[in-house]
Amino acid sequence: MKFTDMDMLQDYEKDARMAAMAYALIETEILDPDLRRLIGAAATAATKSQEKFANMILKKGDRP
């Protein structure tokens, strides 16, 4: 199976989206404030990465 550049972009975007959702969900279960902030920062970073890749895919004329 041969993957195109678009396949790789879409795969990364999907993974970043899933990470953002997982971090946000995990954050709600954490009681320690320092760990909660750390996971919140990871969720924010994953969200920004997902947004960048989704925009890149849209610019190329495809859907994330």
Beta strands, then each sheet from edge to edge (+ up, - down):
end
